Amino acid sequence: MILAAIDIGSNAARLLISEAAVYKDGTVDYTKLCLLRIPLRLGFDVFDNGAIGEVKKQKLIETLKAYRHLMNIYNVETWRACATSAMRDATNSKEVVQEIKKATGLDVEVISGQEEANIIYETHIAENLIYNRSYLYIDVGGGSTEVTLYAKNNIVFKESFNIGTIRLLHNKVTNEQWEHMKWYIKTHVREYEPIEAIGTGGNINKIFSLSKRKEGKPLSIELLKDYFKELGASTPAERRHLYQFREDRADVIVPALEIYLAIMRWANADEIYVPKIGLADGLIKMIYQDKKNLRLP
């Protein structure tokens, strides 16, 4: 079964096309056939002006037209398209969704922060976690950060905070928002320490690549502090040159590290694992489960 997921974030729009193969024992393998990321940066418009401007709206529509063509080429059977923080906050999101539907035929769902956390949970990280340990899942995006606490194979909480990399770049995060997230994390993890952190998002993936750690090995909080200090000492232009970062990575990677470090400190987490999964992966698995349930007699 060929499935597709579109994730329209505050920094970029991603297309993931995967093939789901089912074995006799009921296990399912997901093979990535196509993964594309276009840095539309919708948050630049929304967090400054409250709405998606005409230029970025047209770029979004053209991007989704291209994604639709690729879905046709790969013979995608079923798909789902979701938009997150920037579209949630945009005053013209309904109009943009209507124009996308008219131009591309794609129905885009503007999902809440709680729904976003739920979809990320569908990546089934919890299946690989040790029963008697506590894990804090941190997903940092351009417009929001989703945090989920697992303990003894149960979800203790799933929460979304309007603190993201592009919001920080544009000085759209207040001290009150930081203090609320600090209070929430410290209050709700207290009974479940010690905590191990799990991080997703393009920025933590890039840090993991820079570290040259082996797959499955965690990054220490001290190493993240070193990268925060090292990268923060240079300008985005210098980071592009020194680390071969893309332009849309060079400016957000430092605020992303700031968020990861803050949450890890508040949770007393000394290490963070980086499994390289995200919203699109969760969407693919949700699509498959929905499709499978429809086929049941």
C-alpha distance (Angstrom), angle and dihedral (degrees) to the residues before:
residue distance angle dihedral
M1 . . .
I2 3.83 . .
L3 3.81 114.2 .
A4 3.81 134.3 179.6
A5 3.79 133.5 -158.6
I6 3.80 126.7 -168.7
D7 3.80 118.6 -162.3
I8 3.81 114.5 -169.1
G9 3.79 105.2 -166.2
S10 3.78 135.3 173.1
N11 3.80 92.2 -98.4
A12 3.81 105.1 28.2
A13 3.81 146.3 0.4
R14 3.80 115.6 -125.2
L15 3.79 132.8 -163.4
L16 3.80 119.5 -161.1
I17 3.80 120.0 -176.4
S18 3.79 114.9 -173.1
E19 3.79 138.1 172.7
A20 3.80 116.5 -133.8
A21 3.81 112.9 -150.7
V22 3.82 118.6 -170.3
Y23 3.82 121.7 -153.4
K24 3.81 129.7 -154.6
D25 3.78 92.2 -101.3
G26 3.81 89.8 56.9
T27 3.80 97.3 -107.3
V28 3.81 117.5 137.6
D29 3.80 127.0 -145.4
Y30 3.80 119.5 -158.7
T31 3.81 115.1 -153.5
K32 3.81 117.9 -168.1
L33 3.79 110.4 -130.2
C34 3.81 98.5 171.8
L35 3.80 134.6 6.7
L36 3.81 120.9 -179.2
R37 3.78 132.1 172.6
I38 3.82 125.0 -169.4
P39 3.85 116.6 -171.7
L40 3.81 99.5 -135.8
R41 3.84 93.3 155.2
L42 3.79 95.7 -154.6
G43 3.79 89.1 170.3
F44 3.80 90.6 69.5
D45 3.80 88.4 68.1
V46 3.77 99.6 35.2
F47 3.80 101.3 45.5
D48 3.82 91.7 47.1
N49 3.80 102.7 36.0
G50 3.79 105.4 16.5
A51 3.82 95.3 -120.4
I52 3.80 142.2 62.6
G53 3.80 109.1 -99.4
E54 3.79 125.5 -132.7
V55 3.82 95.4 -103.9
K56 3.80 95.5 52.0
K57 3.80 91.5 41.1
Q58 3.81 90.7 56.8
K59 3.81 91.4 46.0
L60 3.81 89.3 51.6
I61 3.81 91.5 50.5
E62 3.82 92.5 47.8
T63 3.81 90.2 48.3
L64 3.79 91.6 51.9
K65 3.80 90.8 47.6
A66 3.82 88.2 56.5
Y67 3.79 91.0 46.7
R68 3.81 89.9 51.1
H69 3.83 90.5 52.8
L70 3.80 90.6 51.2
M71 3.79 91.2 48.8
N72 3.80 88.8 54.0
I73 3.81 91.9 48.2
Y74 3.81 91.4 51.5
N75 3.82 91.5 46.1
V76 3.78 92.9 -122.6
E77 3.81 110.2 -162.4
T78 3.79 98.8 -162.2
W79 3.77 137.2 -1.7
R80 3.77 146.5 177.0
A81 3.82 130.8 -148.9
C82 3.80 121.4 -160.3
A83 3.80 132.6 -179.7
T84 3.79 122.5 -157.7
S85 3.81 140.3 -172.3
A86 3.83 103.0 -14.9
M87 3.80 93.5 47.1
R88 3.80 90.5 43.6
D89 3.80 90.0 58.1
A90 3.81 98.7 37.9
T91 3.81 112.9 107.3
N92 3.83 89.8 -148.6
S93 3.82 98.0 46.4
K94 3.84 93.6 116.5
E95 3.80 91.3 53.6
V96 3.82 91.6 46.7
V97 3.82 91.4 50.1
Q98 3.81 90.1 50.6
E99 3.82 92.0 50.3
I100 3.82 90.7 48.5
K101 3.80 90.0 52.4
K102 3.81 92.1 49.4
A103 3.82 94.3 46.7
T104 3.81 100.8 38.9
G105 3.80 109.4 14.2
L106 3.80 89.6 -122.7
D107 3.80 120.4 135.1
V108 3.81 108.2 -143.8
E109 3.81 118.4 -159.3
V110 3.80 116.2 -150.3
I111 3.80 100.2 -148.7
S112 3.79 130.2 -161.1
G113 3.79 123.6 -116.3
Q114 3.81 89.3 -105.5
E115 3.82 91.3 52.4
E116 3.79 88.7 49.0
A117 3.80 90.4 54.6
N118 3.83 89.7 47.7
I119 3.80 92.4 52.9
I120 3.79 92.1 48.5
Y121 3.82 87.8 52.6
E122 3.81 88.1 59.4
T123 3.81 88.7 72.7
H124 3.80 82.1 83.2
I125 3.77 95.9 -133.1
A126 3.79 88.5 152.3
E127 3.81 91.4 67.3
N128 3.80 89.4 68.2
L129 3.79 97.6 45.2
I130 3.79 126.5 103.5
Y131 3.80 112.1 -105.8
N132 3.81 100.4 -129.9
R133 3.82 97.0 46.0
S134 3.80 132.6 85.6
Y135 3.81 122.2 -128.9
L136 3.79 130.4 -168.7
Y137 3.80 112.9 -155.7
I138 3.83 112.5 -154.4
D139 3.81 121.9 -170.6
V140 3.82 113.2 -178.4
G141 3.80 117.9 -164.9
G142 3.76 136.9 168.3
G143 3.78 95.6 -91.4
S144 3.79 106.6 19.1
T145 3.78 145.7 13.7
E146 3.80 121.3 -134.1
V147 3.81 117.4 -154.9
T148 3.82 125.3 -172.0
L149 3.80 127.4 -179.5
Y150 3.83 119.6 -152.3
A151 3.80 122.3 -170.6
K152 3.82 127.5 168.4
N153 3.80 90.4 -6.6
N154 3.79 91.4 -56.8
I155 3.79 131.1 110.5
V156 3.80 108.2 -119.0
F157 3.82 94.2 -177.3
K158 3.79 143.2 -17.3
E159 3.79 114.9 -158.1
S160 3.81 136.6 171.0
F161 3.81 122.3 -151.9
N162 3.82 125.5 -165.7
I163 3.79 90.9 -128.0
G164 3.79 113.8 113.5
T165 3.78 140.6 148.1
I166 3.81 98.0 -97.8
R167 3.81 91.9 44.1
L168 3.81 88.1 54.1
L169 3.81 92.4 47.1
H170 3.80 89.3 54.0
N171 3.83 94.7 43.0
K172 3.80 92.2 -115.6
V173 3.81 96.7 135.5
T174 3.79 116.7 91.2
N175 3.80 128.6 -149.7
E176 3.80 87.3 -114.9
Q177 3.81 90.6 59.0
W178 3.80 91.5 50.4
E179 3.80 91.1 47.5
H180 3.81 91.8 49.1
M181 3.81 92.5 52.0
K182 3.82 90.4 46.0
W183 3.82 91.6 50.7
Y184 3.81 92.4 45.5
I185 3.82 95.6 49.9
K186 3.81 96.1 42.7
T187 3.81 93.0 45.8
H188 3.80 97.7 46.3
V189 3.82 101.0 41.8
R190 3.81 96.2 45.7
E191 3.80 95.2 94.5
Y192 3.81 93.6 45.9
E193 3.81 104.1 53.1
P194 2.97 136.2 165.0
I195 3.81 91.6 64.9
E196 3.81 129.1 -166.1
A197 3.80 114.8 -158.0
I198 3.81 127.0 -139.0
G199 3.80 116.5 -164.0
T200 3.79 132.7 -163.7
G201 3.78 134.8 175.3
G202 3.78 133.9 88.8
N203 3.79 93.8 -84.7
I204 3.80 98.1 55.4
N205 3.82 88.1 43.7
K206 3.81 88.9 55.5
I207 3.81 91.8 49.3
F208 3.80 89.4 49.7
S209 3.82 89.9 52.3
L210 3.80 91.3 49.1
S211 3.80 90.7 50.9
K212 3.82 91.5 57.3
R213 3.81 88.7 -141.8
K214 3.80 117.8 162.9
E215 3.79 117.0 -104.1
G216 3.78 110.1 -83.8
K217 3.80 95.4 22.2
P218 3.82 116.4 119.0
L219 3.80 129.1 -125.1
S220 3.80 115.6 -125.2
I221 3.78 121.4 -127.8
E222 3.81 87.9 -121.8
L223 3.81 90.3 58.5
L224 3.82 90.7 50.1
K225 3.81 89.1 50.9
D226 3.82 89.4 52.4
Y227 3.81 91.6 51.3
F228 3.81 91.1 45.8
K229 3.80 90.4 53.6
E230 3.81 94.5 42.1
L231 3.80 96.9 46.3
G232 3.79 93.3 38.8
A233 3.80 90.2 58.4
S234 3.82 91.2 65.4
T235 3.79 133.8 61.1
P236 3.83 121.9 -112.7
A237 3.82 89.0 -105.1
E238 3.80 90.8 52.6
R239 3.81 91.0 48.2
R240 3.81 90.1 53.5
H241 3.80 89.7 54.5
L242 3.82 99.6 38.8
Y243 3.82 98.9 41.6
Q244 3.82 101.9 22.9
F245 3.80 90.6 -119.7
R246 3.79 121.2 166.5
E247 3.79 114.3 -112.0
D248 3.81 91.6 -109.1
R249 3.81 90.7 52.3
A250 3.80 98.9 43.2
D251 3.80 95.5 65.0
V252 3.83 100.2 41.3
I253 3.80 102.0 42.8
V254 3.82 95.2 80.8
P255 3.83 95.9 50.4
A256 3.81 87.9 45.7
L257 3.80 90.7 55.7
E258 3.80 88.7 48.3
I259 3.82 90.0 58.0
Y260 3.82 95.8 44.9
L261 3.81 91.8 47.7
A262 3.80 93.7 48.0
I263 3.81 93.4 51.3
M264 3.80 93.1 44.5
R265 3.83 91.1 51.0
W266 3.81 92.5 48.5
A267 3.81 90.4 48.6
N268 3.84 93.5 43.5
A269 3.82 89.2 -124.7
D270 3.81 113.2 159.8
E271 3.81 97.5 -172.4
I272 3.80 139.5 32.6
Y273 3.81 127.4 -154.3
V274 3.82 118.6 -147.3
P275 3.84 112.2 -154.4
K276 3.84 95.0 171.3
I277 3.79 98.2 -125.7
G278 3.79 132.8 123.7
L279 3.77 149.6 158.4
A280 3.82 95.6 -47.8
D281 3.83 91.2 54.3
G282 3.79 90.1 51.6
L283 3.80 90.9 48.7
I284 3.81 91.7 52.9
K285 3.80 91.4 53.7
M286 3.80 92.8 45.9
I287 3.81 90.2 50.3
Y288 3.80 91.0 51.7
Q289 3.81 93.2 48.4
D290 3.81 91.5 48.7
K291 3.80 91.2 48.4
K292 3.81 92.2 47.5
N293 3.81 92.2 49.6
L294 3.82 91.0 51.4
R295 3.83 89.3 55.0
L296 3.79 93.4 53.1
P297 3.85 114.1 104.1
